[in-house]
Every structure is written in C-alpha cells, then in structure tokens.
Amino acid sequence: MTTWTDQNADRPISLTAPNGIDRAAHHRLDEAWLAAAWSHPSTRCFVVSGGQVLIDETADGHTELVMTPSFEAPLTEAHRYFLGTDEDGVSYFALQKDSLPGRMDQSARAAGLREAGLLLSARDVGLMVHAVGLENWQRTHRFCSRCGERTVIAAAGHIRRCQACGAEHYPRTDPAVIMAVTDEDDRLLLGRQVHWPEGRFSTLAGFVEPGESIEQSVRREVHEEVGITVGPVEYVASQPWPFPSSLMLGFMARATSTEIEVDGDEIQEARWFSRDELRAAFESGEVLPPYGISIAARLIELWYGKPLPMRSVA
C-alpha cells in the first residue's frame, strides 16, 4: 500500500484539525491529580447527552461549545470524563447526563456533531468528538462481556472494570474504509445508498472484517457493493467518526474493471463521473454533494483538484 500526497493538507479534514488539547492520558489513573484539576477555578466542563451538547452564538458571530466552571457544573456520580489540558493549563471535563441542562438566557441550543462539527472551533470540535465517543461507549458497555456482571468506570472514563472477574474493557473503535475509486480514464465512481434521498451520491464505504487487511477490505467492499474489481490502493487520511464508534480510513483506489452491478441491498445506484460531468451534475442539482463533515467530500476534492462546485442559484 502506498500513501497519497494530500495537496490540500493545509485544510484539515473535518473533526481532525489540530486543537491544542493534550489528552494527558498519564493523569487518568491519578485520582489525586484529577480531584485537584476538577476543583481548580480555571477548569471548564460541558454536558454531553445522547450525542448532543449545548452550543451558543457569540457576540462576534462565532459558535462555541457551552462550557462552565466546574463549581457550576450539574452533579454527577461517576460519569465525569477527563478530556485533557490546553497549553495554558486549563483542564477540560465532559459530564454524561440523561438530558442537557436548561439555559436561563434561552440562547443556547442542542446540537450533534453533524451540525456542530461545521460551526465550532478546532478546540471545541476536538473536545466534543472525544466526549461523544466516550459517551456512546459508556452507554452501551455497562456489563462485562466475559462474565456478565456490571462494570464500573475507571481511568477518568476511559476504562470500565469488572469487579467480579477483574476484566478491563476499553473504548471500542470500529475501523471502516471509505474510498474514491477511479478508472483508467480517471473517472470517479460514486454510489447512492438505498436509504439516501434521490440524487445523494458519495464514495463507497464499509467496515473492515475480522482477519482482513484494510487493502483487502477496500477491494472486497467495492466488489460486493458495485461489482467493480480494484487494483492499487493508496492511503490518504483517517477521520474519527463517532456514529457511534468508527474510525474512517480514507483511500484512493484504481479500478481494473468498469461494468457496474449494484448489490441492491446497500447500494441502489452507482455511476462513473468525469470532472465535467460531476461539475454539471452538482451545479444543476442532479447530484447532491456528500454531507459537509464527512471525509468523503475531501476524497472527492482530491480527485477533482479543487473545492467542489455548489448548485447554481437562479
């Protein structure tokens, strides 16, 4: 496997920009340090619930994650997760609750990553991705997979321990591949999933199976979904995708066949596009671009050579 050079590396993929947060994992087992950090007046925290947080507009028109000092935080028994520190020594925590707190000023609103990921600063997005990923895992892994007993939270939210059999369980990450497939004429292959609206096309994607390399996964998924065989595979970049627990591994892949045969189960329609054809389809609204925060948009842009065109407004 070779690596693709990202000519747009100065514009990070959504959810991956450097955010200035040191996760400081060496502090997660230090209860005295965590207690001191939580009680420090500079510490900031926010609530995460069902994959959502509160966001708010600032006076200068920006959007920010609603955070409070720890002494103003809602009470929680154990679901307090240490997310890291910034260069000024400020510590950040997320609190998992059954619902988001109300706001007296009524200006804040609940938002998930698909919305907030396009609005928040790199720091706030990084904190939110970390918190949402932990919350997803914590809500669905409360019992030991070895003996079935209830587990307890440890390591500031990054481990669950079984006190019955001693097993330790760690946050789950499911590797998934997402690929921009091109043919010998440098056309791009895009597909529409069965549950997507008419006109919504994107790159193909799928999960890595047990005992399979990521290159094998790229080739298998493309062949299963659209009947195309793939030769060379080049890694581009990765993107955390906590919906609920994936890591998207992005690739450019070269097809060795071009006859499309969709599976009908996952992919309803697939088409080859030249750059001119894709530009015309985007501008006319015949084809809808991929969702804004997905790595799919970057993969398509790498092939296209510049930012994707938007639909023309009459």
C-alpha positions in Angstrom: 0.0 0.0 0.0 1.3 3.4 -0.9 0.3 6.8 0.5 -1.4 9.6 -1.4 0.0 13.1 -1.1 -2.7 15.4 0.1 -2.3 18.7 -1.9 -4.9 20.3 0.4 -3.1 19.3 3.6 -3.3 22.9 4.9 -7.1 22.5 5.2 -7.6 19.6 7.6 -10.4 17.1 7.2 -13.4 17.9 9.4 -13.0 16.7 13.0 -9.2 16.3 12.6 -7.8 19.8 12.8 -5.0 20.4 15.5 -6.9 21.6 18.5 -4.3 22.4 21.1 -5.6 19.8 23.6 -3.2 17.4 25.2 -5.2 14.3 26.3 -2.7 13.9 29.1 -3.5 10.2 29.5 -0.9 9.8 32.2 -3.2 11.6 34.6 -6.3 9.4 34.1 -5.3 6.9 36.9 -4.1 9.6 39.3 -7.1 10.3 41.4 -5.4 13.0 43.5 -4.5 14.9 40.4 -7.9 14.5 38.9 -9.6 15.8 42.1 -7.3 18.8 42.2 -7.9 19.5 38.5 -11.6 19.3 38.9 -11.6 21.8 41.8 -9.3 24.3 40.1 -11.1 27.6 39.2 -9.8 27.5 35.6 -11.3 24.1 34.8 -14.1 24.0 32.3 -16.7 21.3 31.7 -19.7 20.7 29.5 -22.6 18.2 29.4 -23.0 15.5 26.7 -26.2 13.6 26.3 -27.3 11.4 23.5 -24.5 12.6 21.3 -25.5 16.2 21.7 -24.1 19.2 23.5 -25.2 22.8 24.0 -23.8 25.4 21.6 -24.2 29.1 21.5 -23.6 32.1 19.3 -21.0 34.7 20.5 -21.3 38.4 20.1 -18.9 38.4 17.2 -20.9 35.8 15.2 -19.0 32.7 16.1 -20.4 29.5 17.6 -18.9 27.9 20.7 -19.4 24.9 22.9 -21.2 26.0 26.1 -18.8 25.3 29.0 -19.0 26.3 32.7 -16.5 26.3 35.6 -16.5 23.0 37.4 -18.1 24.6 40.5 -21.1 25.5 38.4 -21.5 22.0 36.9 -24.5 19.8 37.4 -24.0 17.0 39.8 -23.0 13.5 38.5 -21.9 10.5 40.5 -19.4 8.8 38.2 -19.9 9.9 34.6 -17.2 12.6 34.6 -14.7 12.2 31.9 -11.3 13.9 31.7 -10.6 15.1 28.2 -7.2 16.8 28.6 -5.5 20.1 29.1 -4.6 23.0 26.9 -1.3 25.0 26.6 -2.5 27.4 29.4 -3.0 24.5 31.8 -6.8 24.6 31.7 -8.3 21.2 32.2 -11.5 20.0 30.4 -14.1 17.5 31.5 -17.3 16.2 30.0 -20.3 15.2 32.1 -22.6 12.5 30.8 -26.2 13.1 31.8 -29.6 11.8 30.8 -30.5 15.2 29.4 -28.9 18.6 28.6 -29.3 21.3 31.2 -31.5 24.3 30.5 -30.2 27.7 29.9 -31.7 30.8 31.6 -30.9 33.1 28.6 -32.6 30.7 26.2 -30.0 31.4 23.5 -28.1 28.1 23.6 -29.4 25.1 21.6 -28.7 21.4 21.5 -26.6 20.1 18.5 -25.0 16.9 17.4 -21.7 16.6 15.6 -23.1 16.7 12.1 -24.1 20.3 12.8 -21.6 21.4 15.4 -18.7 20.0 13.5 -19.1 22.6 10.8 -19.5 25.5 13.3 -17.2 25.1 16.3 -13.6 25.9 16.6 -11.0 23.1 16.3 -10.6 23.1 20.1 -14.3 22.7 20.7 -14.8 20.1 18.0 -11.9 18.0 19.3 -13.4 18.1 22.8 -16.8 17.2 21.5 -15.6 14.3 19.4 -13.8 12.8 22.4 -16.8 13.3 24.7 -19.3 11.9 22.3 -17.2 8.8 21.6 -16.8 8.1 25.3 -20.5 8.6 25.9 -21.5 6.2 23.1 -19.2 3.5 24.5 -20.2 4.1 28.1 -23.9 3.8 27.4 -23.6 0.5 25.6 -20.9 -1.3 27.6 -22.1 -1.3 31.2 -21.8 -5.1 31.6 -18.7 -7.3 31.4 -18.5 -9.3 28.2 -16.6 -12.0 30.0 -18.9 -12.8 33.0 -21.9 -10.6 32.5 -21.6 -8.6 35.8 -21.9 -4.8 35.9 -18.7 -2.9 35.3 -17.5 0.3 37.0 -15.9 3.4 35.4 -12.2 3.9 35.8 -9.3 6.0 34.3 -11.5 9.1 34.1 -13.9 7.5 31.8 -11.5 5.6 29.5 -11.8 2.1 31.1 -14.6 0.0 32.6 -13.5 -2.6 35.1 -15.4 -5.7 36.2 -15.1 -6.1 40.0 -16.3 -9.7 39.7 -13.7 -11.2 37.3 -11.2 -8.5 37.1 -11.5 -7.9 33.3 -10.8 -4.4 31.9 -12.7 -3.1 28.9 -11.6 -0.2 26.7 -13.5 2.2 24.4 -14.4 0.5 21.2 -13.3 1.7 17.8 -14.5 0.0 14.6 -12.2 0.5 11.6 -14.1 1.4 8.4 -12.7 2.1 4.9 -14.0 4.8 2.6 -12.6 5.0 -0.9 -12.6 7.2 -4.0 -12.4 4.7 -6.9 -11.2 5.9 -10.3 -10.8 4.0 -13.6 -8.2 4.2 -16.3 -9.9 7.2 -17.8 -9.7 8.9 -14.4 -13.5 8.9 -13.9 -14.8 8.8 -10.4 -17.2 6.1 -9.1 -19.9 7.3 -6.8 -22.8 5.4 -5.3 -26.2 6.1 -3.7 -27.2 4.1 -0.7 -30.7 2.6 -0.6 -31.9 4.8 2.2 -30.5 8.1 0.8 -32.7 10.7 -1.0 -32.7 10.8 -4.8 -29.6 12.4 -6.1 -27.4 11.9 -3.0 -24.2 10.3 -4.1 -20.9 9.7 -2.3 -17.9 7.5 -2.2 -18.2 3.8 -1.3 -17.5 2.7 2.3 -17.7 -0.3 4.6 -16.4 -2.0 7.7 -13.2 -4.0 8.0 -13.9 -7.6 8.8 -12.0 -9.9 11.2 -8.8 -11.3 9.8 -8.8 -8.8 6.9 -6.3 -6.1 5.9 -7.5 -2.7 5.1 -6.5 -3.1 1.5 -8.4 -6.3 1.3 -11.4 -4.6 2.8 -11.3 -1.8 0.2 -11.3 -4.4 -2.7 -14.0 -6.6 -1.1 -16.4 -3.8 -0.3 -16.2 -2.2 -3.8 -16.7 -5.6 -5.4 -19.6 -6.6 -3.1 -21.4 -3.3 -3.5 -21.0 -2.5 -7.2 -19.2 -5.4 -8.8 -16.1 -3.5 -9.7 -12.6 -5.0 -9.2 -9.9 -2.9 -7.6 -6.1 -3.0 -8.1 -3.8 -0.4 -6.5 -4.9 1.1 -3.2 -3.4 4.3 -1.7 -4.0 5.6 1.8 -5.0 9.2 2.1 -6.1 10.1 5.7 -8.3 9.0 8.6 -11.2 10.6 10.4 -12.8 9.8 13.8 -16.5 9.1 13.2 -18.3 8.5 16.5 -21.6 7.5 15.0 -21.3 5.6 17.2 -17.7 4.3 17.2 -16.0 4.2 13.8 -12.6 5.4 12.5 -12.9 6.1 8.8 -9.7 5.2 6.8 -9.7 7.1 3.5 -8.2 5.7 0.3 -7.8 6.4 -3.4 -8.3 3.1 -5.3 -7.8 2.3 -9.0 -10.4 0.1 -10.7 -9.4 -2.7 -13.1 -13.0 -3.1 -14.4 -15.8 -0.7 -15.1 -19.0 -2.6 -15.5 -21.3 -1.7 -12.6 -23.6 -4.2 -10.9 -25.1 -2.8 -7.7 -26.0 -5.2 -4.9 -29.4 -3.6 -4.3 -29.0 -4.2 -0.6 -26.7 -1.3 0.4 -26.2 0.5 -2.9 -29.2 1.5 -5.0 -27.4 3.2 -7.8 -23.8 3.8 -8.9 -22.3 5.9 -11.7 -19.0 6.9 -13.2 -18.3 10.6 -13.5 -15.8 12.7 -15.4 -14.9 16.0 -13.8 -17.1 17.9 -16.3 -20.0 15.5 -15.7 -19.7 15.8 -11.9 -19.4 19.6 -12.1 -22.5 19.9 -14.3 -24.5 17.4 -12.0 -23.6 19.4 -8.9 -24.4 22.7 -10.4 -27.8 21.6 -11.8 -28.8 19.8 -8.5 -29.0 16.4 -10.2 -26.3 15.2 -7.8 -26.2 16.3 -4.1 -22.8 16.7 -2.5 -21.8 14.5 0.4 -22.5 15.7 3.9 -20.2 18.5 5.0 -18.2 16.9 7.7 -17.5 13.6 6.1 -14.1 12.6 4.7 -15.9 11.7 1.5 -16.0 15.3 0.4 -12.2 15.6 0.8 -11.6 12.4 -1.2 -13.8 13.7 -4.0 -12.0 17.0 -3.9 -8.6 15.3 -4.1 -9.7 13.7 -7.4 -11.5 16.8 -8.6 -8.5 19.0 -7.9 -10.2 21.9 -6.1 -13.2 22.6 -3.9 -16.4 21.0 -5.1 -18.8 23.2 -7.1 -22.1 24.0 -5.5 -25.6 24.2 -7.0 -26.2 27.2 -9.1 -28.7 29.8 -7.8 -31.0 31.2 -10.4 
